[in-house]
Structures are given as structure tokens and as C-alpha cells.
Amino acid sequence: MGKLLNGRNATLFVGVLIVWRLYLSASLQLHPDEAYYWLWSRNLDLGYFDHPPLVAYCIWLTTLFSKSELWVRFSGTLVSLVLSGLIWHLALQLFKNVQVAAGSVVLFNVLPLTTMGLVVITPDTPVLLFWSMGVYFFWQTLRGEQPWRWYALGVALGMALLSKYTAILLLPSLLVYLVLTDDRRWLKTTYPYRAVLIGFLCFMPVLYWNSQHDWVSFTFQLKNGLNGEGYTLAKVGEYLGGQLLIIGPVAWTVGIWAAVVGVFRKDRKTLLLACTSLPVIAFFALSSFKKAAAPNWPAFAYVTLCILVAQYCLGDAAGKRRWLWSAAFVTSLLLSALTSLHARFNVIPLDRYSKDMVTADATNYFYGWREVAAELSKYPDMRFAVTPSHQLSAEIIYYTDSNVVANTARMARPSQFNLWSRYNDLPRGEGLYVWTDIDFIGHNGDYFASPERSDLLSIVRDGKVVRKLHFSSAQPASLPHPFSAH
């Protein structure tokens, strides 16, 4: 395997994977989260209820000439290309070993996190890029003794913060590295502090937006990430299980071991990689005692962890450990192939095990939204729709080409719809209330609408019903009142 790991083969392999991801991007309908972020891109602002704004600007740029699913998601393809180049250069600079550089790039691209995570457009897409650029510029600064590169690091930090609030973890990660090495001498200069200042200046628009909206985004994310009912190890186990699935059990286990070894050996190069991966993974593990972190939350830690795995298994001192890289590659590739093929072709026979597994299949979210739009076209006199979900409302707006005004009901969880006055001012006339079987619509179904008086649409995937939606017409007075704009 080692002889195959070179720049040419790595480039060809990544090219094949990118073609596959482009196919998935074009053929899968938008995930509800993606539709919601697309709606942000139609309403550009300095901040949003759930996250900072950079994902919206990425979608806006790639959809200037087409709003098809491929172009909504195209940022993921661009990010995967840039990250592959960045990983190659960083690994080569650190270890001067082509096999390590090629192994790092190939492993990163076969992770389930990358295979599907850079198809679906979320705030993780830009934060992966700018976190990695921050690490890259940090090493360039230390390697070349060129202080001006601290400014580039500051910009990367700012752009990462404009992508996702948890990018703030880059600061303690780099600080730990500086404290543990002779590079701590930089702390006696003004350059690191200038970089931090530049980062926060880039982040100022989000601070301003939050100050004008009662700090709603910060408050929501703190509650979303840390609120939970009691402390339990089971939630940590749930989090760690998610990490094994999105990275691959061998790659994740070897990476964590290599990071721990790197910390104790205090080798300057491996310590950099360990400090920009291990603390992030540990932070979310600790927060999971209270509330299980979503599998994707530490995603940006795995860029440098892939380099650690490649160095540990393929480096000059790897010896008999080389088979571990092959095991990591094969298991991650199989997981990625299985999840992506199932998302597109429904290859896992879940119905053999349980009907509940069929309906709970997360890849079902890539199906059925065009059918919802087609069903809505059967109600030409309906001026608007109200749903119990910000995501369902966004899907309706996207797939009806904004011809149906959609909003969320009072009982939905708070979202950006709370702050958009244009979506709170429903047109006059008759409208529809749309909900799925899993939505809470009041006790016994009588708070909003009675299922007995609604039209039913069954979403069928390969002959199996995976979702049911109800459509009930009513005058505005009898519909659930949307959130106010305040």
C-alpha cells in the first residue's frame, strides 16, 4: 500500500471521490437543514438565530446563476479541494515524507465525515476550511519566523468565528501548544495578541447583530450545547459512538492514541497536531456528560488528526504499524461507501429488521420534498402555508420556488423565522397547515387541526412509506399563529 501513496495517485483518488460527491450533490434533494441555510442566503444579514452568517454567504455566492441542489452545495466541493491541498502541504512541511502527505490526504477524503459532510452544506463546511487555514498559518509563522503571518492567522480565526461559534476553541488549542514548547517566546511579543484582535475585529459584525437582537444567537447556542437533564456517562458513550461512525473505528482509535503519544513525547510537530485535535474532541466529550454532543460538532479537529494517523502509521519510525493505516483506510472507505450508496440507492435492507428503522433512516431526509411541492400545487387558491418546523417551511419555500409563503407555528422551536417580519405577515385569504406524523400538533391533534379533516400525502421511497404529511386548509384565524418578529 505504501508504494501506492504518492502525489499522483492521491490526486487521482481524490478526483474520483469528488466526482462521486458532485453526483450526490446533484441527485439528492436538499436536507431540511440545507433548505433552511439556503433561505438565509436569500435574506443576507450580519447574523442569524442559529449560527454566524458565513454559510449563507457561501450559498449565495455559488447560487448566483442557479439555485439547483448542486450549486447550493458546491462550496463543499471547493472546500474539499482546498483542504486536500492544505493537508498535503502541511504534512509535507511537518514530516518531509510524501507517503505521510499522500496518506493524510487520502484518509481525510475517505472519512464518512468528509464523504457526506462535504456534500451537505452546513456551517461545518466553512469552519473546516478556516480552522485548518488557521493551523496552517500558525505553523508557517513558527516555521518561517515571519511575524507578518500572524495577521493571516488572525484573519483565518475571524473567518472561522464567522462560520461557527465553537471555532473559538482554536485559541486555547494554540495556546496549549505554545505553553508546552519553546515557541512560548512568541507570547512575549505583541504578534499573537494582534492576531486575536484581528480575529475579533472580523467577528464584530456578528457581535453587533447579536446586540441588536437581545444576544439571541449566543443564548440559543449555549442552551443547545450545554443544557441537559442531569449528568450521565451514557451521553458520553453516545457521543463517542458517533465519532467512531463518522471517522471510522480504526482511524479514530489510532488517531487518539497517536495524539496522546504525541503529547507525552512533546515532539514539536506532532504536538501541534495533537493540540489542534485532542482538546476539541475532549471538550465535546466533557460537555456530553450534560448533553450528548452531535457527531459533527468536533468535525474541524479531524483534519489534523488525519495527519497524525498517517505519520504514526507511515512515518519513518512506523515500522510494523503500517498495516494500521491500511486498516483505517479500508474501514473508513467501507463506511463511507455504505452510507453514501445507501443515501442514493437505499442499499441497506432496513425493512428486514424493523419497520421503525425504515422510517427512522436519516437518509430519508433527502427525499420527498419535490412531492410536497407538487401536492401544494393542487391548492392554487391557498396563499400561504404554516408548519410546525422551520425546516419544513424552508423546504416548501425552496421547492415551490418561493411561490408559497411559508412560516412556522407558535409551537415550533425558535428559529430565524422568529426574526423575519416578512414571513410573519401572512397574506390575506385561505391557507394551509402542513405537518408530518412525527410533529407535535397539540394534544389529540386538536390544537391546530384534526387529522380526520386533513389530506394525506405519503412519501414513498423504493416502495416503502417513509414519511406522511397532512395538509389542512383553514382561515388565518383558525391557523396556528406564527411567532411575532420580536
Secondary structure, DSSP 4 states (H G I P E B T S, - for coil): -GGG-SHHHHHHHHHHHHHHHHHHHHHSPPPHHHHHHHHHHTS--S--SSS-SHHHHHHHHHTSS--SHHHHSHHHHHHHHHHHHHHHHHHHHHH--HHHHHHHHHHHHHSHHHHHHTTS-STHHHHHHHHHHHHHHHHHHHHHT-TTHHHHHHHHHHHHHTT-GGGGGHHHHHHHHHHHSGGGGGGGSSHHHHHHHHHHHHHHHHHHHHHTTTTHHHHHHHHHHH--SS--HHHHHHHHHHHHHHH-HHHHHHHHHHHHHHHHHT-HHHHHHHHTTHHHHHHHHHHTTTSPPPTTTTGGGHHHHHHHHHHHHHSTT-GGGHHHHHHHHHHHHHHHHHHHHHHHH--S-GGGT-HHHHHH-GGGGGSSHHHHHHHHTT-TT--EEEES-HHHHHHHHHHTTT-SEEEEBTTSPP-GGGT-HHHHSPPSS-EEEEEETTS--SGGG-SS--GGGSEEEEEEETTEEEEEEEEEEE-GGGSPPBPP--
